[in-house]
Amino acid sequence: MDRVTLGGRIREERKKRKQTLAEFAETAGIGTVYLGEIERGDKMPSINTFIKIANILDMSADILLRDEIVAAKPYVLNEITEKLQDLTPPQLKMVGDVVNAMLANFGAIAQPDNDFDDEE
């Protein structure tokens, strides 16, 4: 597990809830220095601390660990879909082309098929 990514997600969610480092650390029953180290990715929280953090954030652990947990795949797909919703058809085509190129590079597909027709 990438400590920096996990810590960044924890920080992002804490800030969304408009909690200071000190407020969040107190709620979690840990020191502010330790929480700061977790958020910067300097330290990995213990499993007990991780569970406390997930509960305080009211988030499933698989969402925080979505890069590592197979069951989080639907969450990741929903996150991607939300980011694409406001794109125009030409922008969606471009994203599709980029994804197809990446998949071809991963060896996941032999020949990419594009679902988006060029409307020009």
N, CA, C and O atoms as a GROMACS GRO file, in nm:
protein
  480
    1MET      N    1   0.085  -0.118   0.000
    1MET     CA    2   0.000   0.000   0.000
    1MET      C    3   0.088   0.123   0.000
    1MET      O    4   0.184   0.132   0.077
    2ASP      N    5   0.056   0.215  -0.085
    2ASP     CA    6   0.129   0.340  -0.095
    2ASP      C    7   0.087   0.433   0.019
    2ASP      O    8  -0.026   0.481   0.022
    3ARG      N    9   0.178   0.458   0.112
    3ARG     CA   10   0.149   0.541   0.229
    3ARG      C   11   0.112   0.684   0.190
    3ARG      O   12   0.023   0.743   0.252
    4VAL      N   13   0.179   0.738   0.090
    4VAL     CA   14   0.154   0.876   0.049
    4VAL      C   15   0.012   0.891  -0.006
    4VAL      O   16  -0.057   0.987   0.026
    5THR      N   17  -0.030   0.797  -0.089
    5THR     CA   18  -0.164   0.802  -0.146
    5THR      C   19  -0.269   0.788  -0.036
    5THR      O   20  -0.366   0.864  -0.033
    6LEU      N   21  -0.251   0.692   0.053
    6LEU     CA   22  -0.345   0.673   0.162
    6LEU      C   23  -0.352   0.798   0.249
    6LEU      O   24  -0.460   0.847   0.280
    7GLY      N   25  -0.238   0.850   0.287
    7GLY     CA   26  -0.234   0.970   0.370
    7GLY      C   27  -0.300   1.089   0.303
    7GLY      O   28  -0.370   1.167   0.367
    8GLY      N   29  -0.278   1.102   0.173
    8GLY     CA   30  -0.341   1.211   0.098
    8GLY      C   31  -0.492   1.199   0.096
    8GLY      O   32  -0.563   1.299   0.105
    9ARG      N   33  -0.541   1.077   0.083
    9ARG     CA   34  -0.687   1.055   0.085
    9ARG      C   35  -0.746   1.089   0.221
    9ARG      O   36  -0.852   1.150   0.231
   10ILE      N   37  -0.676   1.050   0.325
   10ILE     CA   38  -0.722   1.080   0.461
   10ILE      C   39  -0.727   1.232   0.479
   10ILE      O   40  -0.826   1.286   0.528
   11ARG      N   41  -0.620   1.301   0.439
   11ARG     CA   42  -0.616   1.448   0.452
   11ARG      C   43  -0.730   1.512   0.372
   11ARG      O   44  -0.798   1.602   0.421
   12GLU      N   45  -0.748   1.467   0.249
   12GLU     CA   46  -0.852   1.522   0.162
   12GLU      C   47  -0.991   1.507   0.226
   12GLU      O   48  -1.070   1.602   0.227
   13GLU      N   49  -1.019   1.390   0.279
   13GLU     CA   50  -1.149   1.365   0.341
   13GLU      C   51  -1.165   1.446   0.470
   13GLU      O   52  -1.274   1.496   0.499
   14ARG      N   53  -1.058   1.458   0.547
   14ARG     CA   54  -1.064   1.538   0.670
   14ARG      C   55  -1.095   1.683   0.637
   14ARG      O   56  -1.177   1.746   0.703
   15LYS      N   57  -1.029   1.735   0.534
   15LYS     CA   58  -1.051   1.874   0.496
   15LYS      C   59  -1.191   1.896   0.439
   15LYS      O   60  -1.250   2.002   0.460
   16LYS      N   61  -1.244   1.796   0.367
   16LYS     CA   62  -1.382   1.807   0.318
   16LYS      C   63  -1.479   1.824   0.433
   16LYS      O   64  -1.583   1.890   0.420
   17ARG      N   65  -1.445   1.765   0.546
   17ARG     CA   66  -1.530   1.773   0.664
   17ARG      C   67  -1.497   1.896   0.749
   17ARG      O   68  -1.553   1.916   0.857
   18LYS      N   69  -1.405   1.978   0.697
   18LYS     CA   70  -1.366   2.103   0.763
   18LYS      C   71  -1.318   2.082   0.907
   18LYS      O   72  -1.350   2.160   0.997
   19GLN      N   73  -1.242   1.975   0.926
   19GLN     CA   74  -1.184   1.947   1.055
   19GLN      C   75  -1.036   1.982   1.052
   19GLN      O   76  -0.967   1.954   0.954
   20THR      N   77  -0.989   2.044   1.158
   20THR     CA   78  -0.846   2.071   1.168
   20THR      C   79  -0.774   1.942   1.202
   20THR      O   80  -0.835   1.842   1.242
   21LEU      N   81  -0.644   1.945   1.185
   21LEU     CA   82  -0.561   1.830   1.220
   21LEU      C   83  -0.582   1.797   1.368
   21LEU      O   84  -0.596   1.680   1.404
   22ALA      N   85  -0.582   1.900   1.453
   22ALA     CA   86  -0.596   1.879   1.596
   22ALA      C   87  -0.732   1.820   1.631
   22ALA      O   88  -0.741   1.728   1.713
   23GLU      N   89  -0.839   1.871   1.570
   23GLU     CA   90  -0.973   1.819   1.598
   23GLU      C   91  -0.985   1.672   1.557
   23GLU      O   92  -1.037   1.590   1.632
   24PHE      N   93  -0.935   1.642   1.439
   24PHE     CA   94  -0.944   1.505   1.389
   24PHE      C   95  -0.860   1.410   1.474
   24PHE      O   96  -0.905   1.301   1.508
   25ALA      N   97  -0.739   1.453   1.509
   25ALA     CA   98  -0.651   1.369   1.590
   25ALA      C   99  -0.714   1.340   1.725
   25ALA      O  100  -0.707   1.228   1.775
   26GLU      N  101  -0.776   1.442   1.785
   26GLU     CA  102  -0.841   1.422   1.915
   26GLU      C  103  -0.955   1.321   1.904
   26GLU      O  104  -0.969   1.233   1.989
   27THR      N  105  -1.036   1.334   1.799
   27THR     CA  106  -1.146   1.240   1.778
   27THR      C  107  -1.094   1.098   1.760
   27THR      O  108  -1.155   1.002   1.809
   28ALA      N  109  -0.982   1.085   1.690
   28ALA     CA  110  -0.924   0.952   1.665
   28ALA      C  111  -0.845   0.899   1.784
   28ALA      O  112  -0.809   0.781   1.787
   29GLY      N  113  -0.819   0.985   1.882
   29GLY     CA  114  -0.743   0.942   1.999
   29GLY      C  115  -0.595   0.924   1.970
   29GLY      O  116  -0.528   0.840   2.030
   30ILE      N  117  -0.544   1.004   1.875
   30ILE     CA  118  -0.402   0.999   1.840
   30ILE      C  119  -0.345   1.140   1.845
   30ILE      O  120  -0.420   1.237   1.850
   31GLY      N  121  -0.215   1.151   1.844
   31GLY     CA  122  -0.150   1.281   1.848
   31GLY      C  123  -0.153   1.351   1.712
   31GLY      O  124  -0.161   1.287   1.608
   32THR      N  125  -0.147   1.483   1.716
   32THR     CA  126  -0.148   1.560   1.592
   32THR      C  127  -0.022   1.534   1.509
   32THR      O  128  -0.028   1.532   1.386
   33VAL      N  129   0.090   1.514   1.576
   33VAL     CA  130   0.214   1.486   1.503
   33VAL      C  131   0.201   1.355   1.428
   33VAL      O  132   0.239   1.345   1.311
   34TYR      N  133   0.147   1.253   1.495
   34TYR     CA  134   0.130   1.122   1.432
   34TYR      C  135   0.032   1.131   1.314
   34TYR      O  136   0.058   1.074   1.209
   35LEU      N  137  -0.079   1.203   1.332
   35LEU     CA  138  -0.174   1.219   1.223
   35LEU      C  139  -0.110   1.292   1.106
   35LEU      O  140  -0.131   1.256   0.990
   36GLY      N  141  -0.032   1.395   1.136
   36GLY     CA  142   0.039   1.466   1.029
   36GLY      C  143   0.134   1.374   0.954
   36GLY      O  144   0.146   1.383   0.832
   37GLU      N  145   0.202   1.286   1.026
   37GLU     CA  146   0.292   1.190   0.962
   37GLU      C  147   0.215   1.092   0.873
   37GLU      O  148   0.262   1.055   0.766
   38ILE      N  149   0.097   1.052   0.919
   38ILE     CA  150   0.014   0.962   0.838
   38ILE      C  151  -0.030   1.034   0.712
   38ILE      O  152  -0.019   0.979   0.602
   39GLU      N  153  -0.080   1.156   0.726
   39GLU     CA  154  -0.130   1.231   0.611
   39GLU      C  155  -0.020   1.264   0.509
   39GLU      O  156  -0.047   1.270   0.389
   40ARG      N  157   0.100   1.284   0.555
   40ARG     CA  158   0.212   1.310   0.463
   40ARG      C  159   0.268   1.182   0.402
   40ARG      O  160   0.345   1.186   0.306
   41GLY      N  161   0.229   1.068   0.458
   41GLY     CA  162   0.280   0.941   0.408
   41GLY      C  163   0.411   0.901   0.471
   41GLY      O  164   0.479   0.810   0.423
   42ASP      N  165   0.448   0.969   0.579
   42ASP     CA  166   0.572   0.932   0.650
   42ASP      C  167   0.554   0.804   0.731
   42ASP      O  168   0.649   0.728   0.750
   43LYS      N  169   0.431   0.782   0.778
   43LYS     CA  170   0.403   0.662   0.858
   43LYS      C  171   0.275   0.598   0.810
   43LYS      O  172   0.184   0.666   0.761
   44MET      N  173   0.268   0.467   0.826
   44MET     CA  174   0.147   0.391   0.796
   44MET      C  175   0.074   0.370   0.928
   44MET      O  176   0.135   0.327   1.027
   45PRO      N  177  -0.058   0.399   0.932
   45PRO     CA  178  -0.129   0.380   1.058
   45PRO      C  179  -0.141   0.231   1.091
   45PRO      O  180  -0.143   0.145   1.003
   46SER      N  181  -0.148   0.204   1.222
   46SER     CA  182  -0.176   0.067   1.264
   46SER      C  183  -0.316   0.032   1.217
   46SER      O  184  -0.393   0.121   1.180
   47ILE      N  185  -0.349  -0.095   1.217
   47ILE     CA  186  -0.481  -0.137   1.173
   47ILE      C  187  -0.589  -0.076   1.262
   47ILE      O  188  -0.696  -0.038   1.213
   48ASN      N  189  -0.564  -0.068   1.394
   48ASN     CA  190  -0.662  -0.009   1.485
   48ASN      C  191  -0.682   0.139   1.456
   48ASN      O  192  -0.795   0.188   1.456
   49THR      N  193  -0.574   0.211   1.430
   49THR     CA  194  -0.584   0.353   1.398
   49THR      C  195  -0.653   0.371   1.263
   49THR      O  196  -0.734   0.462   1.247
   50PHE      N  197  -0.620   0.286   1.168
   50PHE     CA  198  -0.684   0.294   1.036
   50PHE      C  199  -0.834   0.276   1.048
   50PHE      O  200  -0.911   0.348   0.984
   51ILE      N  201  -0.878   0.180   1.128
   51ILE     CA  202  -1.021   0.155   1.147
   51ILE      C  203  -1.087   0.276   1.213
   51ILE      O  204  -1.197   0.316   1.173
   52LYS      N  205  -1.021   0.334   1.312
   52LYS     CA  206  -1.076   0.454   1.376
   52LYS      C  207  -1.092   0.566   1.274
   52LYS      O  208  -1.196   0.632   1.269
   53ILE      N  209  -0.990   0.586   1.192
   53ILE     CA  210  -0.993   0.692   1.090
   53ILE      C  211  -1.107   0.667   0.991
   53ILE      O  212  -1.183   0.759   0.960
   54ALA      N  213  -1.118   0.545   0.943
   54ALA     CA  214  -1.225   0.512   0.847
   54ALA      C  215  -1.362   0.535   0.909
   54ALA      O  216  -1.452   0.586   0.843
   55ASN      N  217  -1.378   0.499   1.036
   55ASN     CA  218  -1.506   0.520   1.104
   55ASN      C  219  -1.536   0.668   1.123
   55ASN      O  220  -1.650   0.711   1.103
   56ILE      N  221  -1.437   0.745   1.160
   56ILE     CA  222  -1.457   0.890   1.178
   56ILE      C  223  -1.494   0.955   1.046
   56ILE      O  224  -1.580   1.043   1.040
   57LEU      N  225  -1.428   0.911   0.939
   57LEU     CA  226  -1.457   0.966   0.807
   57LEU      C  227  -1.588   0.910   0.750
   57LEU      O  228  -1.635   0.956   0.646
   58ASP      N  229  -1.645   0.810   0.818
   58ASP     CA  230  -1.766   0.743   0.773
   58ASP      C  231  -1.746   0.687   0.631
   58ASP      O  232  -1.831   0.702   0.543
   59MET      N  233  -1.632   0.624   0.614
   59MET     CA  234  -1.596   0.567   0.484
   59MET      C  235  -1.559   0.421   0.501
   59MET      O  236  -1.504   0.380   0.603
   60SER      N  237  -1.591   0.344   0.400
   60SER     CA  238  -1.550   0.205   0.398
   60SER      C  239  -1.399   0.200   0.373
   60SER      O  240  -1.344   0.281   0.299
   61ALA      N  241  -1.334   0.104   0.436
   61ALA     CA  242  -1.190   0.090   0.418
   61ALA      C  243  -1.154   0.066   0.271
   61ALA      O  244  -1.049   0.111   0.225
   62ASP      N  245  -1.241  -0.005   0.197
   62ASP     CA  246  -1.210  -0.033   0.058
   62ASP      C  247  -1.206   0.094  -0.027
   62ASP      O  248  -1.137   0.099  -0.128
   63ILE      N  249  -1.279   0.197   0.014
   63ILE     CA  250  -1.274   0.324  -0.060
   63ILE      C  251  -1.139   0.392  -0.035
   63ILE      O  252  -1.078   0.443  -0.128
   64LEU      N  253  -1.094   0.392   0.088
   64LEU     CA  254  -0.963   0.450   0.119
   64LEU      C  255  -0.850   0.370   0.054
   64LEU      O  256  -0.748   0.427   0.015
   65LEU      N  257  -0.870   0.240   0.042
   65LEU     CA  258  -0.767   0.151  -0.013
   65LEU      C  259  -0.798   0.110  -0.156
   65LEU      O  260  -0.751   0.005  -0.201
   66ARG      N  261  -0.875   0.189  -0.229
   66ARG     CA  262  -0.929   0.146  -0.358
   66ARG      C  263  -0.825   0.104  -0.460
   66ARG      O  264  -0.858   0.031  -0.554
   67ASP      N  265  -0.701   0.145  -0.445
   67ASP     CA  266  -0.597   0.100  -0.538
   67ASP      C  267  -0.551  -0.041  -0.505
   67ASP      O  268  -0.485  -0.106  -0.586
   68GLU      N  269  -0.584  -0.088  -0.387
   68GLU     CA  270  -0.533  -0.217  -0.339
   68GLU      C  271  -0.641  -0.325  -0.327
   68GLU      O  272  -0.610  -0.444  -0.328
   69ILE      N  273  -0.767  -0.284  -0.315
   69ILE     CA  274  -0.876  -0.378  -0.287
   69ILE      C  275  -0.957  -0.404  -0.413
   69ILE      O  276  -1.011  -0.311  -0.472
   70VAL      N  277  -0.966  -0.529  -0.454
   70VAL     CA  278  -1.039  -0.566  -0.575
   70VAL      C  279  -1.186  -0.527  -0.564
   70VAL      O  280  -1.246  -0.482  -0.662
   71ALA      N  281  -1.245  -0.542  -0.446
   71ALA     CA  282  -1.387  -0.512  -0.427
   71ALA      C  283  -1.418  -0.363  -0.447
   71ALA      O  284  -1.534  -0.326  -0.460
   72ALA      N  285  -1.317  -0.279  -0.450
   72ALA     CA  286  -1.338  -0.134  -0.467
   72ALA      C  287  -1.354  -0.096  -0.614
   72ALA      O  288  -1.376   0.021  -0.644
   73LYS      N  289  -1.344  -0.192  -0.704
   73LYS     CA  290  -1.353  -0.162  -0.847
   73LYS      C  291  -1.478  -0.083  -0.884
   73LYS      O  292  -1.468   0.013  -0.960
   74PRO      N  293  -1.597  -0.118  -0.834
   74PRO     CA  294  -1.715  -0.038  -0.869
   74PRO      C  295  -1.703   0.108  -0.825
   74PRO      O  296  -1.749   0.199  -0.895
   75TYR      N  297  -1.641   0.130  -0.709
   75TYR     CA  298  -1.623   0.268  -0.662
   75TYR      C  299  -1.532   0.345  -0.757
   75TYR      O  300  -1.561   0.460  -0.791
   76VAL      N  301  -1.424   0.282  -0.799
   76VAL     CA  302  -1.330   0.348  -0.890
   76VAL      C  303  -1.399   0.378  -1.023
   76VAL      O  304  -1.381   0.486  -1.079
   77LEU      N  305  -1.477   0.284  -1.073
   77LEU     CA  306  -1.549   0.306  -1.199
   77LEU      C  307  -1.649   0.420  -1.186
   77LEU      O  308  -1.663   0.501  -1.277
   78ASN      N  309  -1.719   0.428  -1.073
   78ASN     CA  310  -1.812   0.538  -1.050
   78ASN      C  311  -1.738   0.671  -1.043
   78ASN      O  312  -1.787   0.772  -1.094
   79GLU      N  313  -1.623   0.672  -0.979
   79GLU     CA  314  -1.542   0.793  -0.968
   79GLU      C  315  -1.499   0.842  -1.107
   79GLU      O  316  -1.503   0.962  -1.136
   80ILE      N  317  -1.459   0.750  -1.192
   80ILE     CA  318  -1.420   0.785  -1.329
   80ILE      C  319  -1.540   0.836  -1.407
   80ILE      O  320  -1.531   0.937  -1.477
   81THR      N  321  -1.652   0.768  -1.395
   81THR     CA  322  -1.774   0.808  -1.466
   81THR      C  323  -1.816   0.949  -1.426
   81THR      O  324  -1.853   1.029  -1.513
   82GLU      N  325  -1.810   0.981  -1.298
   82GLU     CA  326  -1.847   1.115  -1.252
   82GLU      C  327  -1.758   1.222  -1.316
   82GLU      O  328  -1.806   1.330  -1.349
   83LYS      N  329  -1.632   1.192  -1.332
   83LYS     CA  330  -1.539   1.288  -1.391
   83LYS      C  331  -1.566   1.310  -1.540
   83LYS      O  332  -1.528   1.414  -1.595
   84LEU      N  333  -1.628   1.214  -1.605
   84LEU     CA  334  -1.652   1.222  -1.749
   84LEU      C  335  -1.789   1.278  -1.786
   84LEU      O  336  -1.812   1.309  -1.903
   85GLN      N  337  -1.878   1.292  -1.692
   85GLN     CA  338  -2.017   1.327  -1.720
   85GLN      C  339  -2.035   1.456  -1.798
   85GLN      O  340  -2.122   1.464  -1.884
   86ASP      N  341  -1.957   1.556  -1.771
   86ASP     CA  342  -1.978   1.687  -1.834
   86ASP      C  343  -1.897   1.709  -1.961
   86ASP      O  344  -1.895   1.820  -2.015
   87LEU      N  345  -1.830   1.606  -2.008
   87LEU     CA  346  -1.750   1.621  -2.129
   87LEU      C  347  -1.838   1.618  -2.253
   87LEU      O  348  -1.943   1.555  -2.256
   88THR      N  349  -1.792   1.688  -2.355
   88THR     CA  350  -1.861   1.688  -2.484
   88THR      C  351  -1.828   1.559  -2.558
   88THR      O  352  -1.732   1.490  -2.521
   89PRO      N  353  -1.905   1.524  -2.661
   89PRO     CA  354  -1.873   1.402  -2.738
   89PRO      C  355  -1.729   1.401  -2.792
   89PRO      O  356  -1.663   1.297  -2.784
   90PRO      N  357  -1.678   1.512  -2.848
   90PRO     CA  358  -1.538   1.508  -2.895
   90PRO      C  359  -1.438   1.484  -2.780
   90PRO      O  360  -1.338   1.415  -2.798
   91GLN      N  361  -1.468   1.542  -2.662
   91GLN     CA  362  -1.380   1.520  -2.547
   91GLN      C  363  -1.387   1.374  -2.502
   91GLN      O  364  -1.285   1.315  -2.467
   92LEU      N  365  -1.507   1.317  -2.502
   92LEU     CA  366  -1.521   1.176  -2.466
   92LEU      C  367  -1.447   1.086  -2.564
   92LEU      O  368  -1.386   0.986  -2.523
   93LYS      N  369  -1.451   1.121  -2.692
   93LYS     CA  370  -1.376   1.044  -2.792
   93LYS      C  371  -1.227   1.048  -2.761
   93LYS      O  372  -1.158   0.947  -2.769
   94MET      N  373  -1.179   1.167  -2.725
   94MET     CA  374  -1.038   1.182  -2.692
   94MET      C  375  -1.001   1.096  -2.570
   94MET      O  376  -0.898   1.029  -2.570
   95VAL      N  377  -1.086   1.099  -2.469
   95VAL     CA  378  -1.061   1.017  -2.350
   95VAL      C  379  -1.062   0.869  -2.388
   95VAL      O  380  -0.977   0.792  -2.344
   96GLY      N  381  -1.160   0.829  -2.472
   96GLY     CA  382  -1.166   0.690  -2.518
   96GLY      C  383  -1.040   0.650  -2.592
   96GLY      O  384  -0.989   0.539  -2.574
   97ASP      N  385  -0.990   0.740  -2.677
   97ASP     CA  386  -0.867   0.711  -2.751
   97ASP      C  387  -0.748   0.694  -2.656
   97ASP      O  388  -0.665   0.604  -2.674
   98VAL      N  389  -0.741   0.780  -2.555
   98VAL     CA  390  -0.631   0.770  -2.458
   98VAL      C  391  -0.641   0.639  -2.380
   98VAL      O  392  -0.540   0.570  -2.361
   99VAL      N  393  -0.761   0.605  -2.335
   99VAL     CA  394  -0.781   0.480  -2.260
   99VAL      C  395  -0.745   0.361  -2.347
   99VAL      O  396  -0.678   0.268  -2.301
  100ASN      N  397  -0.789   0.362  -2.473
  100ASN     CA  398  -0.755   0.251  -2.563
  100ASN      C  399  -0.605   0.239  -2.583
  100ASN      O  400  -0.552   0.128  -2.586
  101ALA      N  401  -0.537   0.351  -2.597
  101ALA     CA  402  -0.391   0.348  -2.612
  101ALA      C  403  -0.325   0.292  -2.487
  101ALA      O  404  -0.230   0.213  -2.496
  102MET      N  405  -0.374   0.332  -2.372
  102MET     CA  406  -0.318   0.281  -2.247
  102MET      C  407  -0.342   0.131  -2.234
  102MET      O  408  -0.251   0.056  -2.198
  103LEU      N  409  -0.463   0.086  -2.265
  103LEU     CA  410  -0.494  -0.056  -2.256
  103LEU      C  411  -0.409  -0.138  -2.352
  103LEU      O  412  -0.362  -0.246  -2.319
  104ALA      N  413  -0.390  -0.085  -2.473
  104ALA     CA  414  -0.305  -0.155  -2.570
  104ALA      C  415  -0.163  -0.165  -2.516
  104ALA      O  416  -0.096  -0.267  -2.532
  105ASN      N  417  -0.118  -0.059  -2.452
  105ASN     CA  418   0.016  -0.059  -2.394
  105ASN      C  419   0.026  -0.159  -2.279
  105ASN      O  420   0.132  -0.219  -2.258
  106PHE      N  421  -0.082  -0.177  -2.205
  106PHE     CA  422  -0.084  -0.275  -2.096
  106PHE      C  423  -0.095  -0.417  -2.149
  106PHE      O  424  -0.077  -0.513  -2.074
  107GLY      N  425  -0.123  -0.431  -2.278
  107GLY     CA  426  -0.143  -0.563  -2.335
  107GLY      C  427  -0.281  -0.619  -2.306
  107GLY      O  428  -0.306  -0.738  -2.325
  108ALA      N  429  -0.372  -0.532  -2.258
  108ALA     CA  430  -0.505  -0.577  -2.220
  108ALA      C  431  -0.596  -0.600  -2.340
  108ALA      O  432  -0.688  -0.680  -2.333
  109ILE      N  433  -0.569  -0.530  -2.448
  109ILE     CA  434  -0.651  -0.548  -2.568
  109ILE      C  435  -0.559  -0.551  -2.689
  109ILE      O  436  -0.455  -0.485  -2.691
  110ALA      N  437  -0.597  -0.626  -2.788
  110ALA     CA  438  -0.514  -0.637  -2.907
  110ALA      C  439  -0.534  -0.517  -3.000
  110ALA      O  440  -0.437  -0.451  -3.039
  111GLN      N  441  -0.657  -0.490  -3.034
  111GLN     CA  442  -0.689  -0.378  -3.125
  111GLN      C  443  -0.804  -0.300  -3.064
  111GLN      O  444  -0.915  -0.352  -3.055
  112PRO      N  445  -0.781  -0.175  -3.023
  112PRO     CA  446  -0.888  -0.099  -2.959
  112PRO      C  447  -1.001  -0.067  -3.056
  112PRO      O  448  -0.979  -0.026  -3.170
  113ASP      N  449  -1.124  -0.087  -3.007
  113ASP     CA  450  -1.243  -0.044  -3.078
  113ASP      C  451  -1.294   0.081  -3.011
  113ASP      O  452  -1.306   0.085  -2.888
  114ASN      N  453  -1.324   0.183  -3.088
  114ASN     CA  454  -1.373   0.307  -3.030
  114ASN      C  455  -1.524   0.313  -3.045
  114ASN      O  456  -1.577   0.303  -3.155
  115ASP      N  457  -1.594   0.329  -2.933
  115ASP     CA  458  -1.739   0.336  -2.934
  115ASP      C  459  -1.791   0.472  -2.978
  115ASP      O  460  -1.910   0.487  -3.006
  116PHE      N  461  -1.704   0.570  -2.986
  116PHE     CA  462  -1.746   0.705  -3.021
  116PHE      C  463  -1.713   0.732  -3.166
  116PHE      O  464  -1.598   0.720  -3.208
  117ASP      N  465  -1.814   0.768  -3.242
  117ASP     CA  466  -1.792   0.803  -3.384
  117ASP      C  467  -1.756   0.948  -3.394
  117ASP      O  468  -1.810   1.031  -3.320
  118ASP      N  469  -1.667   0.980  -3.483
  118ASP     CA  470  -1.629   1.119  -3.506
  118ASP      C  471  -1.747   1.187  -3.576
  118ASP      O  472  -1.789   1.143  -3.683
  119GLU      N  473  -1.801   1.291  -3.516
  119GLU     CA  474  -1.921   1.356  -3.568
  119GLU      C  475  -1.892   1.468  -3.666
  119GLU      O  476  -1.980   1.549  -3.696
  120GLU      N  477  -1.772   1.475  -3.716
  120GLU     CA  478  -1.738   1.582  -3.810
  120GLU      C  479  -1.772   1.544  -3.952
  120GLU      O  480  -1.750   1.622  -4.044
   0.00000   0.00000   0.00000
